[in-house]
């Protein structure tokens, strides 16, 4: 890796960018990551389906099953969420691997399970005989749901391209959450396993909380009532500093818990960010993530980065995530990423130092060059 060069770059970046910086001479980087990827590829292995399930009897929506529980599972029978039926319907918005194409909904009031196409937008569940089906009401308050684990792999060389081994920071994040009887989330707990870290540069790890609605995310108001075992990021609204120094923690586990204001959030997404300890404006995020409010916007479209140079953080504004094409941040001119994410409950085998991910995960190239259509489980097939 070009560690010396990168260290010199970050020393230079710590100064103020008062005068225009001339384009530097092209810097060498490893040719074994010269992939031909579609210009609109967003490097996502994750889907966020949005499905409305209507409960019907005699051709009309029925509220007879309101306030009873439904359980949502993936095709491997992993519990994804637990909700109550409200106003004759249930609104499903799980975060799932791109490999999952079918979901299972278990209706506790009837004891029945139905298969749901993950690509569907609406589904009708027919209640044949209400009098025989109705059971006492069941709330979900206080029941904790554990989601699947998400891996985040970072290159810490941004805005320079490097060896693309994606092992400079490897974080496995697992969320648990509680809902009240109206399906609003009351509390979220997050466990972060730092599985690999390059300690040549001192980074911190943060998470920004977004609302999730369908295939879009949006900026929230001040929804966090309290944060335990972590600190709020004073420079990022709804940002949490999970690890103040990865260099100090090295490989290890940390956990934090947040309590939310009442009846404000039904679905959420955390997006991680690395930040330099001595210059919080230098940050790295997954491909297509918007910058945080603390990001030095002058570093975009600088050196190897080809991101936009402007963004708005208006509360309530919605946008597709990840952003793609020329609208995407943390992308190179070749549409390469500096960080990628995928859902995987197993143990990811980090790449060897200085060895491109293409070499250690042979199907990664098929996945990338197909724009995510092929080899969707590349991360489960190491060399």
Protein Blocks (a to p, Z undefined) as FASTA:
>chain_A
ZZklmmmmmmmmmpccfbccdddddddddfklcccddfklghiabdcddddddddeehia
cfklgoiacddddfkopafbdcddeehiacddddddfklmbdcdddfknopacdddfkbm
bdcdddfblmlmpccdddfehiacddddddddddfkbccdcehnopmbccdddddddddf
kopafbdcdddddfbdcfkbccdddddddddehjbccddddfbfbdehiacdfkbghiac
fblblklnmpadddddddddehkbfbdcdddddddfklmkbccddehiacdfklcfklgo
pajbccdfbdcfbehiacddddehjlbghiafkopafbdcdddfbdcddddehiafklmm
mmlmmmmmnnomgokllmmmcZZ
